[in-house]
């Protein structure tokens, strides 16, 4: 376990003999395609329901009082 921790520290600090190769989401960068249907669905998720805020505010008044 100690050896694994030391190797991880060496890699993290850039002291390892071999460079670190990251496998992340680089292949997806720049691949976005505009989709009007997706935009419509996302816009619906951004809609705020004022009734839910009123409900949450009244619940908070009962249970979120400062100590």
N, C-alpha and C positions, 0 to 999 in steps of 0.2 A: 504494500500500500504506500509506503513512504517513497519508493522509487517512482511510482506513478504520479504522486504529488509533485515530486521534484522535476520530473519530465514535463508535467503540465506547466509548472512555473517557468522552466527554461523556455518553452514555446511561447508562453504569454509575454515574457520579457524580451523575446527576440534573440535569445542566446543559444537556441538549438542549432545543431549542425545543418539540418535541412529546413528550408523555408516552409512556413505553414501554408497549406493550400486550403482555402475556404470553399465550401460547397453550400452556396446560399441561393438566392432567388435572382441572380444576375441574368439568367436566361429569360426571365419575364420582363426585365426592364425594357421599356420602349415598345412593348407588344400590345398595348391597350388598343382596343378597337371600339369606336363609338357605337353604342347600341341604344337606340331610343327607348326600347321596352325596358331595359335595365334602368335607365335614367328615370323612367316613370315609376318603377317600383321603389327605387331609392328615395325619390322625392316624397312618396307616400310615407316612408319610414321617418322622414324628417318632420312630418306634420305633428304638431303639438296638440294634444287634447286638453283644453283648459279644465274640463271636469276632473281629470285625473290629478291635476295640480291642486285643485281645491280640496280633493279628498286627501291627498298626501299632506297638505298644509294642516288640515284639521287633525289628522292622526299625529303629526309631529307636535302640535300644540299640546296634545295629551301626554305624549311619551318622550319628548325631546327637550324637556325643560332643563335649563342650565343648573349645574350643581352649586 
